[in-house]
Amino acid sequence: MSHTAATPASAARFSRPRFALLILLGVYPLITGLLYLIFPLTEGWTIWQRTLILVPIMVASMVWGLIPTVQRRFHAFINPAVRLSDR
């Protein structure tokens, strides 16, 4: 009788700190670039008016660009294998 493992020796566990780090590394240059772009176009505006323009662009960029890209390209990093004995 051949014996195949019914349960895997390891499982993946989502790492929020790793995911947060990658999102931080993506958000920082994105928001910095947007600020450089938006501030000259909104000279004289109050901060709440500028953020009213910036936030929707930032959210859309994150939801449809940054987060899916991080999840796809860094899947193994944000879902590290965990030995079942460590659970």
PDB file of N, CA, C and O in Angstrom, chain B, residues numbered from 101:
ATOM      1  N   MET B 101       0.843  -1.170   0.000  1.00  0.00           N
ATOM      2  CA  MET B 101       0.000   0.000   0.000  1.00  0.00           C
ATOM      3  C   MET B 101       0.894   1.242   0.000  1.00  0.00           C
ATOM      4  O   MET B 101       1.761   1.391   0.861  1.00  0.00           O
ATOM      5  N   SER B 102       0.677   2.121  -0.965  1.00  0.00           N
ATOM      6  CA  SER B 102       1.475   3.340  -0.991  1.00  0.00           C
ATOM      7  C   SER B 102       0.876   4.348  -0.023  1.00  0.00           C
ATOM      8  O   SER B 102      -0.341   4.496   0.089  1.00  0.00           O
ATOM      9  N   HIS B 103       1.752   5.019   0.653  1.00  0.00           N
ATOM     10  CA  HIS B 103       1.301   5.985   1.649  1.00  0.00           C
ATOM     11  C   HIS B 103       1.582   7.390   1.147  1.00  0.00           C
ATOM     12  O   HIS B 103       2.739   7.798   1.043  1.00  0.00           O
ATOM     13  N   THR B 104       0.534   8.125   0.838  1.00  0.00           N
ATOM     14  CA  THR B 104       0.680   9.530   0.451  1.00  0.00           C
ATOM     15  C   THR B 104       0.162  10.371   1.593  1.00  0.00           C
ATOM     16  O   THR B 104      -0.774   9.988   2.295  1.00  0.00           O
ATOM     17  N   ALA B 105       0.764  11.489   1.762  1.00  0.00           N
ATOM     18  CA  ALA B 105       0.388  12.365   2.875  1.00  0.00           C
ATOM     19  C   ALA B 105      -1.019  12.901   2.652  1.00  0.00           C
ATOM     20  O   ALA B 105      -1.299  13.535   1.635  1.00  0.00           O
ATOM     21  N   ALA B 106      -1.882  12.647   3.589  1.00  0.00           N
ATOM     22  CA  ALA B 106      -3.246  13.147   3.506  1.00  0.00           C
ATOM     23  C   ALA B 106      -3.313  14.612   3.898  1.00  0.00           C
ATOM     24  O   ALA B 106      -4.178  15.356   3.434  1.00  0.00           O
ATOM     25  N   THR B 107      -2.394  15.014   4.756  1.00  0.00           N
ATOM     26  CA  THR B 107      -2.336  16.417   5.172  1.00  0.00           C
ATOM     27  C   THR B 107      -0.981  16.973   4.789  1.00  0.00           C
ATOM     28  O   THR B 107       0.025  16.272   4.900  1.00  0.00           O
ATOM     29  N   PRO B 108      -0.932  18.198   4.348  1.00  0.00           N
ATOM     30  CA  PRO B 108       0.349  18.774   3.959  1.00  0.00           C
ATOM     31  C   PRO B 108       1.254  18.985   5.178  1.00  0.00           C
ATOM     32  O   PRO B 108       0.781  19.158   6.301  1.00  0.00           O
ATOM     33  N   ALA B 109       2.562  18.967   4.925  1.00  0.00           N
ATOM     34  CA  ALA B 109       3.526  19.182   6.004  1.00  0.00           C
ATOM     35  C   ALA B 109       3.567  20.644   6.429  1.00  0.00           C
ATOM     36  O   ALA B 109       4.011  20.972   7.529  1.00  0.00           O
ATOM     37  N   SER B 110       3.103  21.507   5.551  1.00  0.00           N
ATOM     38  CA  SER B 110       3.070  22.928   5.885  1.00  0.00           C
ATOM     39  C   SER B 110       1.839  23.563   5.253  1.00  0.00           C
ATOM     40  O   SER B 110       1.261  23.029   4.306  1.00  0.00           O
ATOM     41  N   ALA B 111       1.463  24.679   5.781  1.00  0.00           N
ATOM     42  CA  ALA B 111       0.325  25.443   5.265  1.00  0.00           C
ATOM     43  C   ALA B 111       0.743  26.898   5.160  1.00  0.00           C
ATOM     44  O   ALA B 111       1.704  27.324   5.801  1.00  0.00           O
ATOM     45  N   ALA B 112       0.028  27.648   4.360  1.00  0.00           N
ATOM     46  CA  ALA B 112       0.341  29.068   4.213  1.00  0.00           C
ATOM     47  C   ALA B 112      -0.491  29.876   5.200  1.00  0.00           C
ATOM     48  O   ALA B 112      -1.663  29.589   5.441  1.00  0.00           O
ATOM     49  N   ARG B 113       0.145  30.881   5.755  1.00  0.00           N
ATOM     50  CA  ARG B 113      -0.546  31.782   6.681  1.00  0.00           C
ATOM     51  C   ARG B 113      -0.295  33.218   6.222  1.00  0.00           C
ATOM     52  O   ARG B 113       0.849  33.630   6.034  1.00  0.00           O
ATOM     53  N   PHE B 114      -1.377  33.970   6.045  1.00  0.00           N
ATOM     54  CA  PHE B 114      -1.272  35.358   5.609  1.00  0.00           C
ATOM     55  C   PHE B 114      -0.558  36.183   6.674  1.00  0.00           C
ATOM     56  O   PHE B 114      -0.904  36.120   7.854  1.00  0.00           O
ATOM     57  N   SER B 115       0.440  36.956   6.250  1.00  0.00           N
ATOM     58  CA  SER B 115       1.217  37.792   7.171  1.00  0.00           C
ATOM     59  C   SER B 115       0.819  39.259   6.985  1.00  0.00           C
ATOM     60  O   SER B 115       1.209  39.901   6.010  1.00  0.00           O
ATOM     61  N   ARG B 116       0.051  39.768   7.916  1.00  0.00           N
ATOM     62  CA  ARG B 116      -0.349  41.177   7.853  1.00  0.00           C
ATOM     63  C   ARG B 116       0.845  42.133   7.931  1.00  0.00           C
ATOM     64  O   ARG B 116       0.866  43.122   7.199  1.00  0.00           O
ATOM     65  N   PRO B 117       1.835  41.877   8.786  1.00  0.00           N
ATOM     66  CA  PRO B 117       2.989  42.790   8.819  1.00  0.00           C
ATOM     67  C   PRO B 117       3.740  42.839   7.485  1.00  0.00           C
ATOM     68  O   PRO B 117       4.159  43.914   7.056  1.00  0.00           O
ATOM     69  N   ARG B 118       3.913  41.705   6.831  1.00  0.00           N
ATOM     70  CA  ARG B 118       4.601  41.693   5.538  1.00  0.00           C
ATOM     71  C   ARG B 118       3.773  42.408   4.476  1.00  0.00           C
ATOM     72  O   ARG B 118       4.305  43.168   3.667  1.00  0.00           O
ATOM     73  N   PHE B 119       2.470  42.157   4.489  1.00  0.00           N
ATOM     74  CA  PHE B 119       1.575  42.831   3.540  1.00  0.00           C
ATOM     75  C   PHE B 119       1.611  44.339   3.776  1.00  0.00           C
ATOM     76  O   PHE B 119       1.703  45.114   2.824  1.00  0.00           O
ATOM     77  N   ALA B 120       1.540  44.753   5.031  1.00  0.00           N
ATOM     78  CA  ALA B 120       1.575  46.180   5.372  1.00  0.00           C
ATOM     79  C   ALA B 120       2.885  46.819   4.910  1.00  0.00           C
ATOM     80  O   ALA B 120       2.883  47.940   4.401  1.00  0.00           O
ATOM     81  N   LEU B 121       3.990  46.119   5.084  1.00  0.00           N
ATOM     82  CA  LEU B 121       5.288  46.639   4.648  1.00  0.00           C
ATOM     83  C   LEU B 121       5.298  46.865   3.132  1.00  0.00           C
ATOM     84  O   LEU B 121       5.749  47.909   2.661  1.00  0.00           O
ATOM     85  N   LEU B 122       4.804  45.894   2.380  1.00  0.00           N
ATOM     86  CA  LEU B 122       4.787  46.046   0.927  1.00  0.00           C
ATOM     87  C   LEU B 122       3.844  47.164   0.483  1.00  0.00           C
ATOM     88  O   LEU B 122       4.154  47.904  -0.451  1.00  0.00           O
ATOM     89  N   ILE B 123       2.714  47.286   1.139  1.00  0.00           N
ATOM     90  CA  ILE B 123       1.786  48.380   0.805  1.00  0.00           C
ATOM     91  C   ILE B 123       2.435  49.724   1.129  1.00  0.00           C
ATOM     92  O   ILE B 123       2.325  50.672   0.351  1.00  0.00           O
ATOM     93  N   LEU B 124       3.108  49.807   2.270  1.00  0.00           N
ATOM     94  CA  LEU B 124       3.830  51.033   2.631  1.00  0.00           C
ATOM     95  C   LEU B 124       4.858  51.392   1.568  1.00  0.00           C
ATOM     96  O   LEU B 124       4.965  52.550   1.166  1.00  0.00           O
ATOM     97  N   LEU B 125       5.614  50.394   1.115  1.00  0.00           N
ATOM     98  CA  LEU B 125       6.640  50.643   0.095  1.00  0.00           C
ATOM     99  C   LEU B 125       6.032  51.077  -1.240  1.00  0.00           C
ATOM    100  O   LEU B 125       6.691  51.753  -2.030  1.00  0.00           O
ATOM    101  N   GLY B 126       4.793  50.696  -1.493  1.00  0.00           N
ATOM    102  CA  GLY B 126       4.119  51.129  -2.710  1.00  0.00           C
ATOM    103  C   GLY B 126       3.395  52.452  -2.567  1.00  0.00           C
ATOM    104  O   GLY B 126       3.364  53.253  -3.501  1.00  0.00           O
ATOM    105  N   VAL B 127       2.810  52.682  -1.398  1.00  0.00           N
ATOM    106  CA  VAL B 127       2.031  53.902  -1.169  1.00  0.00           C
ATOM    107  C   VAL B 127       2.927  55.132  -1.077  1.00  0.00           C
ATOM    108  O   VAL B 127       2.582  56.191  -1.601  1.00  0.00           O
ATOM    109  N   TYR B 128       4.060  55.001  -0.423  1.00  0.00           N
ATOM    110  CA  TYR B 128       4.926  56.173  -0.231  1.00  0.00           C
ATOM    111  C   TYR B 128       5.301  56.850  -1.557  1.00  0.00           C
ATOM    112  O   TYR B 128       5.072  58.050  -1.705  1.00  0.00           O
ATOM    113  N   PRO B 129       5.870  56.117  -2.527  1.00  0.00           N
ATOM    114  CA  PRO B 129       6.196  56.806  -3.783  1.00  0.00           C
ATOM    115  C   PRO B 129       4.962  57.248  -4.566  1.00  0.00           C
ATOM    116  O   PRO B 129       4.994  58.262  -5.264  1.00  0.00           O
ATOM    117  N   LEU B 130       3.885  56.491  -4.450  1.00  0.00           N
ATOM    118  CA  LEU B 130       2.654  56.863  -5.152  1.00  0.00           C
ATOM    119  C   LEU B 130       2.095  58.176  -4.625  1.00  0.00           C
ATOM    120  O   LEU B 130       1.772  59.069  -5.408  1.00  0.00           O
ATOM    121  N   ILE B 131       1.978  58.301  -3.321  1.00  0.00           N
ATOM    122  CA  ILE B 131       1.416  59.532  -2.751  1.00  0.00           C
ATOM    123  C   ILE B 131       2.382  60.710  -2.916  1.00  0.00           C
ATOM    124  O   ILE B 131       1.948  61.845  -3.117  1.00  0.00           O
ATOM    125  N   THR B 132       3.676  60.447  -2.832  1.00  0.00           N
ATOM    126  CA  THR B 132       4.651  61.523  -3.037  1.00  0.00           C
ATOM    127  C   THR B 132       4.556  62.059  -4.458  1.00  0.00           C
ATOM    128  O   THR B 132       4.562  63.272  -4.673  1.00  0.00           O
ATOM    129  N   GLY B 133       4.469  61.159  -5.423  1.00  0.00           N
ATOM    130  CA  GLY B 133       4.334  61.578  -6.818  1.00  0.00           C
ATOM    131  C   GLY B 133       3.049  62.346  -7.065  1.00  0.00           C
ATOM    132  O   GLY B 133       3.044  63.351  -7.777  1.00  0.00           O
ATOM    133  N   LEU B 134       1.957  61.870  -6.473  1.00  0.00           N
ATOM    134  CA  LEU B 134       0.679  62.576  -6.627  1.00  0.00           C
ATOM    135  C   LEU B 134       0.727  63.965  -5.999  1.00  0.00           C
ATOM    136  O   LEU B 134       0.170  64.915  -6.548  1.00  0.00           O
ATOM    137  N   LEU B 135       1.385  64.086  -4.862  1.00  0.00           N
ATOM    138  CA  LEU B 135       1.506  65.406  -4.231  1.00  0.00           C
ATOM    139  C   LEU B 135       2.292  66.365  -5.121  1.00  0.00           C
ATOM    140  O   LEU B 135       1.909  67.524  -5.281  1.00  0.00           O
ATOM    141  N   TYR B 136       3.398  65.877  -5.704  1.00  0.00           N
ATOM    142  CA  TYR B 136       4.171  66.718  -6.622  1.00  0.00           C
ATOM    143  C   TYR B 136       3.343  67.130  -7.834  1.00  0.00           C
ATOM    144  O   TYR B 136       3.523  68.225  -8.368  1.00  0.00           O
ATOM    145  N   LEU B 137       2.442  66.262  -8.266  1.00  0.00           N
ATOM    146  CA  LEU B 137       1.602  66.559  -9.411  1.00  0.00           C
ATOM    147  C   LEU B 137       0.454  67.506  -9.052  1.00  0.00           C
ATOM    148  O   LEU B 137       0.166  68.448  -9.791  1.00  0.00           O
ATOM    149  N   ILE B 138      -0.192  67.253  -7.927  1.00  0.00           N
ATOM    150  CA  ILE B 138      -1.404  67.995  -7.558  1.00  0.00           C
ATOM    151  C   ILE B 138      -1.106  69.367  -6.951  1.00  0.00           C
ATOM    152  O   ILE B 138      -1.826  70.325  -7.234  1.00  0.00           O
ATOM    153  N   PHE B 139      -0.073  69.487  -6.131  1.00  0.00           N
ATOM    154  CA  PHE B 139       0.176  70.760  -5.451  1.00  0.00           C
ATOM    155  C   PHE B 139       0.363  71.938  -6.403  1.00  0.00           C
ATOM    156  O   PHE B 139      -0.222  72.993  -6.153  1.00  0.00           O
ATOM    157  N   PRO B 140       1.138  71.824  -7.472  1.00  0.00           N
ATOM    158  CA  PRO B 140       1.257  72.988  -8.369  1.00  0.00           C
ATOM    159  C   PRO B 140      -0.062  73.343  -9.061  1.00  0.00           C
ATOM    160  O   PRO B 140      -0.307  74.506  -9.382  1.00  0.00           O
ATOM    161  N   LEU B 141      -0.901  72.344  -9.284  1.00  0.00           N
ATOM    162  CA  LEU B 141      -2.181  72.596  -9.954  1.00  0.00           C
ATOM    163  C   LEU B 141      -3.230  73.171  -9.015  1.00  0.00           C
ATOM    164  O   LEU B 141      -4.243  73.713  -9.459  1.00  0.00           O
ATOM    165  N   THR B 142      -2.980  73.048  -7.706  1.00  0.00           N
ATOM    166  CA  THR B 142      -3.964  73.502  -6.721  1.00  0.00           C
ATOM    167  C   THR B 142      -3.387  74.571  -5.799  1.00  0.00           C
ATOM    168  O   THR B 142      -3.767  74.670  -4.632  1.00  0.00           O
ATOM    169  N   GLU B 143      -2.480  75.354  -6.325  1.00  0.00           N
ATOM    170  CA  GLU B 143      -1.854  76.416  -5.526  1.00  0.00           C
ATOM    171  C   GLU B 143      -2.926  77.375  -5.018  1.00  0.00           C
ATOM    172  O   GLU B 143      -3.784  77.830  -5.774  1.00  0.00           O
ATOM    173  N   GLY B 144      -2.858  77.667  -3.729  1.00  0.00           N
ATOM    174  CA  GLY B 144      -3.828  78.563  -3.117  1.00  0.00           C
ATOM    175  C   GLY B 144      -5.039  77.849  -2.528  1.00  0.00           C
ATOM    176  O   GLY B 144      -5.845  78.475  -1.839  1.00  0.00           O
ATOM    177  N   TRP B 145      -5.183  76.559  -2.785  1.00  0.00           N
ATOM    178  CA  TRP B 145      -6.295  75.789  -2.221  1.00  0.00           C
ATOM    179  C   TRP B 145      -5.990  75.436  -0.774  1.00  0.00           C
ATOM    180  O   TRP B 145      -4.824  75.355  -0.387  1.00  0.00           O
ATOM    181  N   THR B 146      -7.013  75.229   0.016  1.00  0.00           N
ATOM    182  CA  THR B 146      -6.807  74.760   1.390  1.00  0.00           C
ATOM    183  C   THR B 146      -6.496  73.259   1.354  1.00  0.00           C
ATOM    184  O   THR B 146      -6.724  72.583   0.351  1.00  0.00           O
ATOM    185  N   ILE B 147      -5.974  72.765   2.469  1.00  0.00           N
ATOM    186  CA  ILE B 147      -5.545  71.368   2.520  1.00  0.00           C
ATOM    187  C   ILE B 147      -6.713  70.410   2.304  1.00  0.00           C
ATOM    188  O   ILE B 147      -6.539  69.378   1.655  1.00  0.00           O
ATOM    189  N   TRP B 148      -7.891  70.721   2.827  1.00  0.00           N
ATOM    190  CA  TRP B 148      -9.021  69.799   2.646  1.00  0.00           C
ATOM    191  C   TRP B 148      -9.442  69.721   1.183  1.00  0.00           C
ATOM    192  O   TRP B 148      -9.918  68.679   0.735  1.00  0.00           O
ATOM    193  N   GLN B 149      -9.275  70.797   0.441  1.00  0.00           N
ATOM    194  CA  GLN B 149      -9.612  70.777  -0.984  1.00  0.00           C
ATOM    195  C   GLN B 149      -8.611  69.933  -1.767  1.00  0.00           C
ATOM    196  O   GLN B 149      -8.979  69.198  -2.684  1.00  0.00           O
ATOM    197  N   ARG B 150      -7.354  70.050  -1.393  1.00  0.00           N
ATOM    198  CA  ARG B 150      -6.324  69.244  -2.056  1.00  0.00           C
ATOM    199  C   ARG B 150      -6.518  67.762  -1.770  1.00  0.00           C
ATOM    200  O   ARG B 150      -6.402  66.930  -2.670  1.00  0.00           O
ATOM    201  N   THR B 151      -6.814  67.433  -0.515  1.00  0.00           N
ATOM    202  CA  THR B 151      -7.012  66.023  -0.182  1.00  0.00           C
ATOM    203  C   THR B 151      -8.292  65.483  -0.812  1.00  0.00           C
ATOM    204  O   THR B 151      -8.393  64.283  -1.067  1.00  0.00           O
ATOM    205  N   LEU B 152      -9.271  66.354  -1.067  1.00  0.00           N
ATOM    206  CA  LEU B 152     -10.487  65.931  -1.752  1.00  0.00           C
ATOM    207  C   LEU B 152     -10.178  65.448  -3.177  1.00  0.00           C
ATOM    208  O   LEU B 152     -10.873  64.577  -3.701  1.00  0.00           O
ATOM    209  N   ILE B 153      -9.169  65.995  -3.781  1.00  0.00           N
ATOM    210  CA  ILE B 153      -8.714  65.560  -5.105  1.00  0.00           C
ATOM    211  C   ILE B 153      -7.802  64.344  -4.975  1.00  0.00           C
ATOM    212  O   ILE B 153      -7.914  63.394  -5.750  1.00  0.00           O
ATOM    213  N   LEU B 154      -6.915  64.376  -4.012  1.00  0.00           N
ATOM    214  CA  LEU B 154      -5.897  63.335  -3.856  1.00  0.00           C
ATOM    215  C   LEU B 154      -6.459  61.984  -3.417  1.00  0.00           C
ATOM    216  O   LEU B 154      -6.068  60.952  -3.962  1.00  0.00           O
ATOM    217  N   VAL B 155      -7.353  61.974  -2.460  1.00  0.00           N
ATOM    218  CA  VAL B 155      -7.819  60.720  -1.850  1.00  0.00           C
ATOM    219  C   VAL B 155      -8.512  59.795  -2.852  1.00  0.00           C
ATOM    220  O   VAL B 155      -8.180  58.610  -2.877  1.00  0.00           O
ATOM    221  N   PRO B 156      -9.443  60.255  -3.671  1.00  0.00           N
ATOM    222  CA  PRO B 156     -10.052  59.321  -4.623  1.00  0.00           C
ATOM    223  C   PRO B 156      -9.040  58.708  -5.603  1.00  0.00           C
ATOM    224  O   PRO B 156      -9.151  57.535  -5.959  1.00  0.00           O
ATOM    225  N   ILE B 157      -8.066  59.498  -6.032  1.00  0.00           N
ATOM    226  CA  ILE B 157      -7.018  58.984  -6.923  1.00  0.00           C
ATOM    227  C   ILE B 157      -6.198  57.925  -6.190  1.00  0.00           C
ATOM    228  O   ILE B 157      -5.878  56.875  -6.746  1.00  0.00           O
ATOM    229  N   MET B 158      -5.866  58.214  -4.948  1.00  0.00           N
ATOM    230  CA  MET B 158      -5.067  57.296  -4.148  1.00  0.00           C
ATOM    231  C   MET B 158      -5.821  55.992  -3.891  1.00  0.00           C
ATOM    232  O   MET B 158      -5.253  54.911  -4.046  1.00  0.00           O
ATOM    233  N   VAL B 159      -7.071  56.080  -3.505  1.00  0.00           N
ATOM    234  CA  VAL B 159      -7.867  54.882  -3.211  1.00  0.00           C
ATOM    235  C   VAL B 159      -8.021  54.022  -4.471  1.00  0.00           C
ATOM    236  O   VAL B 159      -7.831  52.807  -4.419  1.00  0.00           O
ATOM    237  N   ALA B 160      -8.360  54.640  -5.587  1.00  0.00           N
ATOM    238  CA  ALA B 160      -8.510  53.888  -6.834  1.00  0.00           C
ATOM    239  C   ALA B 160      -7.186  53.225  -7.232  1.00  0.00           C
ATOM    240  O   ALA B 160      -7.173  52.075  -7.672  1.00  0.00           O
ATOM    241  N   SER B 161      -6.089  53.942  -7.080  1.00  0.00           N
ATOM    242  CA  SER B 161      -4.773  53.378  -7.401  1.00  0.00           C
ATOM    243  C   SER B 161      -4.446  52.174  -6.529  1.00  0.00           C
ATOM    244  O   SER B 161      -3.861  51.196  -6.995  1.00  0.00           O
ATOM    245  N   MET B 162      -4.826  52.254  -5.270  1.00  0.00           N
ATOM    246  CA  MET B 162      -4.557  51.145  -4.356  1.00  0.00           C
ATOM    247  C   MET B 162      -5.465  49.945  -4.638  1.00  0.00           C
ATOM    248  O   MET B 162      -4.994  48.811  -4.714  1.00  0.00           O
ATOM    249  N   VAL B 163      -6.761  50.198  -4.792  1.00  0.00           N
ATOM    250  CA  VAL B 163      -7.729  49.098  -4.945  1.00  0.00           C
ATOM    251  C   VAL B 163      -7.562  48.370  -6.270  1.00  0.00           C
ATOM    252  O   VAL B 163      -7.621  47.141  -6.307  1.00  0.00           O
ATOM    253  N   TRP B 164      -7.356  49.105  -7.360  1.00  0.00           N
ATOM    254  CA  TRP B 164      -7.276  48.468  -8.668  1.00  0.00           C
ATOM    255  C   TRP B 164      -5.850  48.320  -9.191  1.00  0.00           C
ATOM    256  O   TRP B 164      -5.652  47.741 -10.260  1.00  0.00           O
ATOM    257  N   GLY B 165      -4.864  48.822  -8.476  1.00  0.00           N
ATOM    258  CA  GLY B 165      -3.482  48.720  -8.956  1.00  0.00           C
ATOM    259  C   GLY B 165      -2.527  48.120  -7.957  1.00  0.00           C
ATOM    260  O   GLY B 165      -2.038  47.005  -8.136  1.00  0.00           O
ATOM    261  N   LEU B 166      -2.264  48.864  -6.905  1.00  0.00           N
ATOM    262  CA  LEU B 166      -1.225  48.482  -5.956  1.00  0.00           C
ATOM    263  C   LEU B 166      -1.525  47.177  -5.218  1.00  0.00           C
ATOM    264  O   LEU B 166      -0.688  46.274  -5.211  1.00  0.00           O
ATOM    265  N   ILE B 167      -2.686  47.061  -4.605  1.00  0.00           N
ATOM    266  CA  ILE B 167      -2.996  45.886  -3.793  1.00  0.00           C
ATOM    267  C   ILE B 167      -3.055  44.613  -4.642  1.00  0.00           C
ATOM    268  O   ILE B 167      -2.456  43.612  -4.249  1.00  0.00           O
ATOM    269  N   PRO B 168      -3.749  44.602  -5.789  1.00  0.00           N
ATOM    270  CA  PRO B 168      -3.718  43.380  -6.600  1.00  0.00           C
ATOM    271  C   PRO B 168      -2.316  43.010  -7.080  1.00  0.00           C
ATOM    272  O   PRO B 168      -1.971  41.831  -7.150  1.00  0.00           O
ATOM    273  N   THR B 169      -1.513  44.015  -7.406  1.00  0.00           N
ATOM    274  CA  THR B 169      -0.147  43.748  -7.852  1.00  0.00           C
ATOM    275  C   THR B 169       0.683  43.142  -6.731  1.00  0.00           C
ATOM    276  O   THR B 169       1.411  42.174  -6.952  1.00  0.00           O
ATOM    277  N   VAL B 170       0.583  43.701  -5.529  1.00  0.00           N
ATOM    278  CA  VAL B 170       1.316  43.158  -4.380  1.00  0.00           C
ATOM    279  C   VAL B 170       0.870  41.725  -4.103  1.00  0.00           C
ATOM    280  O   VAL B 170       1.708  40.852  -3.877  1.00  0.00           O
ATOM    281  N   GLN B 171      -0.426  41.475  -4.116  1.00  0.00           N
ATOM    282  CA  GLN B 171      -0.923  40.126  -3.834  1.00  0.00           C
ATOM    283  C   GLN B 171      -0.468  39.125  -4.893  1.00  0.00           C
ATOM    284  O   GLN B 171      -0.163  37.980  -4.561  1.00  0.00           O
ATOM    285  N   ARG B 172      -0.417  39.529  -6.139  1.00  0.00           N
ATOM    286  CA  ARG B 172      -0.020  38.642  -7.221  1.00  0.00           C
ATOM    287  C   ARG B 172       1.488  38.396  -7.238  1.00  0.00           C
ATOM    288  O   ARG B 172       1.931  37.251  -7.326  1.00  0.00           O
ATOM    289  N   ARG B 173       2.268  39.460  -7.154  1.00  0.00           N
ATOM    290  CA  ARG B 173       3.732  39.327  -7.295  1.00  0.00           C
ATOM    291  C   ARG B 173       4.440  38.871  -6.034  1.00  0.00           C
ATOM    292  O   ARG B 173       5.515  38.276  -6.116  1.00  0.00           O
ATOM    293  N   PHE B 174       3.870  39.131  -4.880  1.00  0.00           N
ATOM    294  CA  PHE B 174       4.529  38.786  -3.622  1.00  0.00           C
ATOM    295  C   PHE B 174       3.734  37.765  -2.821  1.00  0.00           C
ATOM    296  O   PHE B 174       3.813  37.739  -1.593  1.00  0.00           O
ATOM    297  N   HIS B 175       2.965  36.922  -3.514  1.00  0.00           N
ATOM    298  CA  HIS B 175       2.121  35.927  -2.853  1.00  0.00           C
ATOM    299  C   HIS B 175       2.914  35.066  -1.866  1.00  0.00           C
ATOM    300  O   HIS B 175       2.487  34.872  -0.728  1.00  0.00           O
ATOM    301  N   ALA B 176       4.053  34.558  -2.296  1.00  0.00           N
ATOM    302  CA  ALA B 176       4.849  33.675  -1.424  1.00  0.00           C
ATOM    303  C   ALA B 176       5.391  34.426  -0.205  1.00  0.00           C
ATOM    304  O   ALA B 176       5.518  33.843   0.871  1.00  0.00           O
ATOM    305  N   PHE B 177       5.706  35.695  -0.362  1.00  0.00           N
ATOM    306  CA  PHE B 177       6.254  36.477   0.751  1.00  0.00           C
ATOM    307  C   PHE B 177       5.182  36.817   1.784  1.00  0.00           C
ATOM    308  O   PHE B 177       5.441  36.774   2.987  1.00  0.00           O
ATOM    309  N   ILE B 178       3.985  37.153   1.320  1.00  0.00           N
ATOM    310  CA  ILE B 178       2.937  37.542   2.274  1.00  0.00           C
ATOM    311  C   ILE B 178       2.139  36.345   2.795  1.00  0.00           C
ATOM    312  O   ILE B 178       1.323  36.487   3.705  1.00  0.00           O
ATOM    313  N   ASN B 179       2.377  35.171   2.216  1.00  0.00           N
ATOM    314  CA  ASN B 179       1.734  33.938   2.673  1.00  0.00           C
ATOM    315  C   ASN B 179       2.815  32.895   2.948  1.00  0.00           C
ATOM    316  O   ASN B 179       2.889  31.887   2.245  1.00  0.00           O
ATOM    317  N   PRO B 180       3.649  33.121   3.954  1.00  0.00           N
ATOM    318  CA  PRO B 180       4.760  32.190   4.196  1.00  0.00           C
ATOM    319  C   PRO B 180       4.250  30.831   4.672  1.00  0.00           C
ATOM    320  O   PRO B 180       3.205  30.727   5.314  1.00  0.00           O
ATOM    321  N   ALA B 181       5.015  29.802   4.340  1.00  0.00           N
ATOM    322  CA  ALA B 181       4.671  28.449   4.796  1.00  0.00           C
ATOM    323  C   ALA B 181       4.901  28.351   6.289  1.00  0.00           C
ATOM    324  O   ALA B 181       5.890  28.861   6.816  1.00  0.00           O
ATOM    325  N   VAL B 182       3.987  27.697   6.955  1.00  0.00           N
ATOM    326  CA  VAL B 182       4.072  27.490   8.394  1.00  0.00           C
ATOM    327  C   VAL B 182       4.006  25.990   8.626  1.00  0.00           C
ATOM    328  O   VAL B 182       3.084  25.331   8.145  1.00  0.00           O
ATOM    329  N   ARG B 183       4.968  25.443   9.354  1.00  0.00           N
ATOM    330  CA  ARG B 183       4.937  24.018   9.676  1.00  0.00           C
ATOM    331  C   ARG B 183       3.745  23.761  10.580  1.00  0.00           C
ATOM    332  O   ARG B 183       3.457  24.545  11.484  1.00  0.00           O
ATOM    333  N   LEU B 184       3.064  22.668  10.333  1.00  0.00           N
ATOM    334  CA  LEU B 184       1.886  22.340  11.118  1.00  0.00           C
ATOM    335  C   LEU B 184       2.238  22.148  12.595  1.00  0.00           C
ATOM    336  O   LEU B 184       1.400  22.374  13.468  1.00  0.00           O
ATOM    337  N   SER B 185       3.460  21.735  12.868  1.00  0.00           N
ATOM    338  CA  SER B 185       3.865  21.560  14.269  1.00  0.00           C
ATOM    339  C   SER B 185       4.007  22.885  15.002  1.00  0.00           C
ATOM    340  O   SER B 185       4.013  22.917  16.233  1.00  0.00           O
ATOM    341  N   ASP B 186       4.126  24.000  14.239  1.00  0.00           N
ATOM    342  CA  ASP B 186       4.259  25.331  14.845  1.00  0.00           C
ATOM    343  C   ASP B 186       2.904  25.964  15.151  1.00  0.00           C
ATOM    344  O   ASP B 186       2.840  27.025  15.771  1.00  0.00           O
ATOM    345  N   ARG B 187       1.857  25.338  14.734  1.00  0.00           N
ATOM    346  CA  ARG B 187       0.517  25.915  14.936  1.00  0.00           C
ATOM    347  C   ARG B 187       0.121  25.836  16.326  1.00  0.00           C
ATOM    348  O   ARG B 187      -0.974  26.272  16.681  1.00  0.00           O
TER     349      ARG B 187
END
